């Protein structure tokens, strides 16, 4: 079960989330700094986890998709912790992304555990 998400869709999400994040950061920083921080934040919160999930879920293993989302969630939690330490105003964006990833892990694990296993040899 390989996950394929279109690059146009991810690009559109990047633009929308960058605009919203820049708007939120404009309360704390100048517009130029807000746009730069928003771009970096969305790259760390959206693009890098997407790359992690895309790379790991390509493996032909039963649990590759849940492990991919778990890895991305752990990345989000690490970013949340670092952002909180640095007193970044939108640190909770990473935290909520990690929590959403954990919810996804639960659903994909249930799906992986309830699917019947495929055997290469037919049973006679």
Protein Blocks (a to p, Z undefined) as FASTA:
>chain_A
ZZdddfklmmmmmmmmmmmmmmmmmmmmcfklmmmmmmmmmmmmmmmmmmmmmmmmmpcc
fklmmmmmmmmmmmmmmmmmmmmmnopaklmmmmmmmmmmmmmmmmmmmmmmmpccddfb
dcZZ
